[in-house]
């Protein structure tokens, strides 16, 4: 059993299915064990960015849209974790470092910048669980 699998079982028990109830349990565990704020960034391009990152769309338009939307290339402080959305993804309240703008975004899209931190392990495990269960 991998370390992340053991951690998921520690948090959720034997029933590790992704559903609203387990998402809330995971949220509560994260709030107890993370030292907020945590510096985070995107794991990969956010859904709104995909067409710009893959190519074929205006880089100028992309740069303008990034002013009002969170980008996976930005750094944020994770300020809070809220109840899950309709996809059972907990919502992270994040503040962009460069301009202080606050957004809410699916927690499974975010990872701690410091890969040696316990925050990285916790957020990475959450994302792995959300994407694979």
C-alpha positions in Angstrom: 0.0 0.0 0.0 1.4 3.4 -1.0 1.8 6.2 1.6 -1.1 8.2 0.0 -3.4 5.2 0.2 -2.6 4.8 3.9 -3.3 8.4 4.5 -6.6 8.3 2.7 -7.6 5.3 4.7 -6.5 7.1 7.9 -8.7 10.0 7.0 -11.8 8.2 5.6 -11.6 4.6 6.9 -12.4 1.7 4.6 -15.1 3.5 2.6 -12.9 5.8 0.5 -15.5 6.4 -2.3 -15.6 10.0 -3.6 -18.9 11.5 -2.4 -20.1 14.6 -0.6 -19.9 13.0 2.8 -16.3 11.9 2.4 -15.4 15.2 0.8 -16.6 17.0 3.9 -14.7 14.5 6.1 -11.5 15.2 4.1 -12.1 19.0 4.4 -12.4 18.7 8.1 -9.2 16.7 8.3 -7.4 19.2 6.1 -8.6 22.2 8.2 -7.3 20.5 11.4 -3.9 19.5 9.9 -2.9 22.3 7.5 -1.4 25.5 8.9 -3.2 28.1 6.8 -2.4 30.0 4.8 -0.5 27.6 2.6 1.3 28.9 -0.5 -0.2 27.0 -3.5 -0.2 27.0 -7.3 -2.1 25.1 -10.0 -1.3 21.5 -10.7 -2.1 22.0 -14.4 -3.9 24.5 -16.5 -7.3 25.5 -15.1 -10.3 24.6 -17.2 -10.8 28.1 -18.5 -7.2 28.2 -19.7 -7.0 25.0 -21.6 -7.8 26.4 -25.1 -5.1 29.1 -24.6 -2.5 26.7 -23.2 -3.0 24.0 -25.9 -2.7 26.7 -28.5 -4.6 28.3 -31.4 -6.1 31.1 -29.3 -4.9 34.7 -28.8 -2.0 35.1 -26.3 -3.0 38.7 -25.9 -6.6 37.7 -25.0 -5.2 35.0 -22.6 -3.0 37.6 -20.8 -6.0 39.9 -20.5 -8.2 37.1 -19.1 -5.5 36.2 -16.6 -6.0 39.6 -14.9 -9.5 38.7 -13.8 -9.2 34.9 -13.5 -6.9 32.6 -11.5 -4.2 31.0 -13.5 -2.3 27.8 -12.9 0.9 29.8 -13.3 0.0 32.1 -10.4 1.0 31.7 -6.8 -1.8 32.0 -4.2 -2.2 31.7 -0.4 -4.8 29.1 0.4 -6.9 30.9 3.1 -9.7 28.5 3.8 -11.4 25.3 2.6 -15.1 25.3 2.1 -17.7 22.6 1.5 -17.6 20.7 -1.7 -19.2 21.7 -5.0 -21.5 19.6 -7.2 -18.4 17.5 -8.3 -17.6 16.7 -4.6 -14.5 18.9 -4.9 -13.9 21.0 -1.8 -13.5 24.7 -2.6 -10.3 26.5 -1.8 -10.5 30.2 -1.0 -7.3 31.6 -2.5 -5.6 35.0 -2.6 -3.3 35.7 -5.6 0.1 36.9 -4.4 0.7 39.3 -7.2 -2.4 41.5 -6.8 -4.3 40.2 -3.7 -7.4 39.2 -5.7 -9.4 36.5 -3.9 -11.0 33.6 -5.8 -12.7 30.3 -5.0 -11.5 27.3 -6.9 -11.6 23.5 -6.7 -9.1 22.3 -4.2 -8.1 19.3 -6.4 -6.6 21.7 -8.9 -4.1 23.1 -6.3 -0.9 21.9 -4.7 1.5 23.4 -2.1 4.6 24.9 -3.6 6.9 23.6 -1.0 7.2 19.9 -2.0 9.0 19.0 1.2 6.2 20.2 3.5 3.4 18.2 5.1 1.0 20.6 3.4 2.2 19.3 0.0 1.6 15.7 1.0 -1.9 16.5 2.4 -3.0 18.5 -0.7 -1.4 16.1 -3.1 -3.2 13.2 -1.4 -6.5 15.0 -1.5 -6.1 15.7 -5.3 -5.1 12.0 -5.9 -8.1 10.8 -3.9 -10.5 13.3 -5.7 -9.2 12.2 -9.2 -9.0 8.5 -8.6 -11.9 7.4 -6.4 
